[in-house]
Amino acid sequence: MKASYVSAAALGTLLDPDAPIWSSHSPERVSMLGTPAGMQPSAAIQVAWKGRKIGAIERAEIKALHNGEELAFRLEWADASEDAELPDNDSFPDAAAILLPAAKGAPLMTMGAPELPVNAWYWRADERESARHLVATGLGTSHTFDRTGVRGQGHWKSGRWRVVMARALRMESDQPLAQLPPGAETGFGIAIWEGSSAERGGLKSFSGNWLPLQLEPTTSGRNG
Amino acid sequence: MERQLAMVLDLNKCLGCQTCTIACKRLWTRDEGMEYMWWNSVNTQPGRGTPRDWEDLGGGFREGIPEPGRIPTRREFGEAWEYNHREVFYGENASGSGGGAGQHLQIQGEKPDWGPNWDEDQGGGDYPNSYYFYLPRICNHCTHPACLEACPRKAIEKNADNGIVTVNEDRCRGYRFCMEACPYKKIYFNQAKKISQKCIFCFPRIEQGVAPACARQCPGRVRFVGYRDDRDAPIYKLVDKWQVAIPLHPEYGTEPNVFYVPPIAPPRYDENGEIDELNPRIPEAYLVSLFGPKVIDALVVLGEEMAKARKGEKSELMDLLIAYKWKEMFGGFDEDPAAIEWVKS
């Protein structure tokens, strides 16, 4: 997928999931898979979910744009139920994340590995005007280190979620972060959690192995 | 060295006064999101318990394999409801003179159909053989904690120095697999903080040599506290030496470190109204369903030692259970909390 360079788009514009600039770019359609029950990080989860459907969301559409400073992804998927509140102990929010490798060769399937960190941008429906910035070095290790570096915004309308997550292309941090200069070629992954199916943690649908991501150079043609 | 703190509760002395419950509530669960939490609860047995029918909600292990469980809802735990206290006490919104005199205490909002101690004192059996006893419960700080093993984030920790099981609130992301896994249903979801919370065995008090609040505040001298392996203290003597203190639902496979001295029942009346010394009013099968078959042996030992004491003979076990010296119940954790300068971190 190409993240097109849109020089004139301010961050505020990109963060609006309905901004006209998004509709002038066509989406990448992604088939989503459920994470295997056998790979869940505790025996209790494996036993409880064996034979149960994991990965309620099977299709998503994604677009990416950058303005030379920030990169924004817009995810869209069909979901009959809007799970945005936690009215009871057994309610879970709809959520989505973008995963990026923070080191060459970082594995997606295990959410990174020791010495091979991955970087996640995580949005959830009960915190819809914000997003969390995470790093992970293996299953169950992800930690939120920052709640402001990644901006998020999402809404549910007529059975569809539209969610935008955006971050500065380059970020200084003591955390291992994906650096995303214009012209870079890297990979990305998508994860979606369906709250009404009690999906949380490792119980989610994901886009398979790394999908290619090319950030359009700022020096070449200007579209948008 | 790895050690394990434990608690023994003598059910023969529990009066169901809920002082333990309130001691815990005032100390630990007064913040927003914790309104419905009762890390310590006391229910009447037989009864549906807290959360409602918790023994049917699964969790724990069967032959070492995790048993799937269900998350109790807030309604099953029993949510706090509000009364019109201000109207009754101060006459606010009252018409006419006399203020609250004409007001009746009434529940505000939706009429509840369940609460954390809803079936108090209902018990079981039929007159004249009706019976009940109280069962106080906290987190069992298990040796094989199902909550800890279920958590995919290693957010639940068992302290190597004292065996206390706690939720690391920085690592917890509120997935609630622990609530599914705990067979005792003693973990709560805090909706304000979006994390799981539970009894911490008052570890900040333990660190200062003070017994947990539920134990120290108990007016009935029900609760013993101490290390499992402290041979000179009551816990070891009651659990290992005399074997009269046994865990609740040992078949759940988590190896609890809270133990109960089972209730000794008076005899039944037979159909002629005569006392039937051979049959206790609390059916043994019921106690076995709660504490497993070892409860029968424990009751035999308790009966023998009681008989000895009645004859005027010395019984170490009866002396222990009477707890003549209050401070000796706490296995060395007998510092006075009022004498300590507490710092909130």
Chai-1 contact restraints between the chains, C-beta under 6 A:
chainA,res_idxA,chainB,res_idxB,connection_type,confidence,min_distance_angstrom,max_distance_angstrom,comment,restraint_id
A,P41,B,P152,contact,1.0,0.0,6.0,A-B,restraint_1
A,S42,B,A150,contact,1.0,0.0,6.0,A-B,restraint_2
A,S42,B,P152,contact,1.0,0.0,6.0,A-B,restraint_3
A,A43,B,P66,contact,1.0,0.0,6.0,A-B,restraint_4
A,A44,B,P66,contact,1.0,0.0,6.0,A-B,restraint_5
A,A44,B,A150,contact,1.0,0.0,6.0,A-B,restraint_6
A,A44,B,A181,contact,1.0,0.0,6.0,A-B,restraint_7
A,I45,B,F177,contact,1.0,0.0,6.0,A-B,restraint_8
A,V47,B,P66,contact,1.0,0.0,6.0,A-B,restraint_9
A,A48,B,P68,contact,1.0,0.0,6.0,A-B,restraint_10
A,L86,B,Q191,contact,1.0,0.0,6.0,A-B,restraint_11
A,D88,B,T73,contact,1.0,0.0,6.0,A-B,restraint_12
A,D88,B,R74,contact,1.0,0.0,6.0,A-B,restraint_13
A,N89,B,I71,contact,1.0,0.0,6.0,A-B,restraint_14
A,N89,B,T73,contact,1.0,0.0,6.0,A-B,restraint_15
A,N89,B,R74,contact,1.0,0.0,6.0,A-B,restraint_16
A,N89,B,F189,contact,1.0,0.0,6.0,A-B,restraint_17
A,D90,B,I71,contact,1.0,0.0,6.0,A-B,restraint_18
A,D90,B,T73,contact,1.0,0.0,6.0,A-B,restraint_19
A,G140,B,P152,contact,1.0,0.0,6.0,A-B,restraint_20
A,G140,B,R153,contact,1.0,0.0,6.0,A-B,restraint_21
A,R200,B,Y175,contact,1.0,0.0,6.0,A-B,restraint_22
A,G201,B,P152,contact,1.0,0.0,6.0,A-B,restraint_23
A,G201,B,Y175,contact,1.0,0.0,6.0,A-B,restraint_24
A,G202,B,P152,contact,1.0,0.0,6.0,A-B,restraint_25
